[in-house]
Amino acid sequence: MKSSDESRNICLLFLFIFTAVMDSFKIFRNIPFFQELSDKEINILVSISTPKLLRKKEKLAEPGQSFNHLFIMSHGLLRFFFDDENGIESNLFLPSEKEAVIMETPESYAGESERKYTIEAVIESQLFLF
């Protein structure tokens, strides 16, 4: 009996992974700047990305935390913000899926290694990390 349960679990796991990959393929295909890519190119992106679902108020990156990813957002809204010297939060920007851009933390653009900014989901948001 145990071997049939194990086989069933393996089949369910395969089905789950297959469905997740197919869903990721469809999501990538619907991102505007990926629409001109071939199916082969989309499959490569799917294979090298890690899907990440953020719940409302969940943080992707925080000050002092290591975060070394590029990412794209397929749906949602993020908030990039920092606390000034008086502890007052200031928003840097609020990108949504409509921007259809590849993002990273602001410090990455300046070549800084210390994280000063927080990236937080304003609403449930789907990202793909690279």
C-alpha positions, -999 to 999 in steps of 0.1 A, spaced: 0 0 0 28 24 9 44 22 -26 11 31 -43 8 61 -19 43 71 -28 36 68 -65 5 89 -61 24 116 -42 51 116 -69 24 120 -96 8 148 -76 41 166 -72 49 163 -109 14 177 -117 19 206 -93 53 214 -108 40 211 -144 11 233 -136 33 259 -119 57 260 -149 28 263 -174 12 291 -153 46 309 -152 49 305 -190 15 321 -195 23 349 -170 56 356 -188 39 355 -222 14 382 -210 41 406 -198 43 433 -225 80 434 -231 83 396 -233 55 393 -260 79 393 -289 101 365 -274 99 330 -288 84 301 -267 120 288 -263 132 321 -249 102 323 -225 109 288 -213 145 298 -206 132 328 -185 108 305 -166 136 280 -159 160 307 -144 134 326 -124 119 320 -90 82 330 -85 75 349 -53 41 359 -41 40 387 -16 10 393 6 -1 428 14 24 445 37 50 417 32 85 429 27 108 418 -1 138 437 11 147 456 43 176 478 54 206 458 64 192 427 47 211 411 18 191 411 -15 208 404 -47 181 398 -73 167 415 -103 129 410 -105 99 416 -126 64 421 -113 36 403 -132 8 418 -111 6 440 -79 19 472 -65 52 477 -45 63 505 -23 100 515 -22 106 536 9 132 547 35 132 562 70 149 596 72 172 606 101 140 616 121 124 582 115 98 595 91 90 572 61 95 587 27 83 569 -5 108 566 -33 84 552 -58 54 529 -62 58 506 -93 30 484 -105 28 458 -132 18 485 -157 54 498 -157 66 464 -170 102 468 -160 130 448 -146 138 461 -112 163 458 -84 169 477 -52 179 514 -55 213 508 -39 222 484 -67 221 513 -92 245 533 -70 268 504 -64 262 505 -27 262 473 -7 243 485 24 206 484 20 188 516 31 154 510 14 125 488 21 105 471 -6 70 462 5 39 449 -12 10 474 -11 -14 447 -23 -9 410 -31 19 410 -57 34 383 -79 72 387 -87 97 366 -105 132 368 -91 164 364 -112 
